[in-house]
Amino acid sequence: MTKLVGTIDCERTLGDEADKKKKSDSDDEEAPPKTNNYGSLSSYELIPGDIVYLKANTKAVCDMILLEGECLVDEAVLTGESVPCSKIQLPDTSEIFEKDKNYKNIIFCGSKII
């Protein structure tokens, strides 16, 4: 699955900030449940911490970290490189995430998922 321009197919898990905002907007004292619904979502509704499933032949509408699986990505728009590059899931480690070190785990905005 992949992100689409304008809308995405996703399973949404709200980040901590969204939970806090919803809780403060709510009259209930209990924290709202996280939504785990599969469906279409506007890219404008994405917030840091959301988890989305990617689908082939679409364009990434934001920078993302690949948490599970692997894929080929066409970054020609960003780098000029005509050969697609392979992206792999973020290793399960306690090391601090570094953009330069974890380049193979990042899908950059504007890339096309192949």
Beta strands, then each sheet from edge to edge (+ up, - down):
strand 1: 7-11
strand 2: 38-42
strand 3: 58-59
strand 4: 64-65
strand 5: 70-74
strand 6: 85-88
strand 7: 106-107
strand 8: 112-113
sheet 1: 1+ 2-
sheet 2: 3+ 8- 5+ 6-
sheet 3: 4+ 7-
end
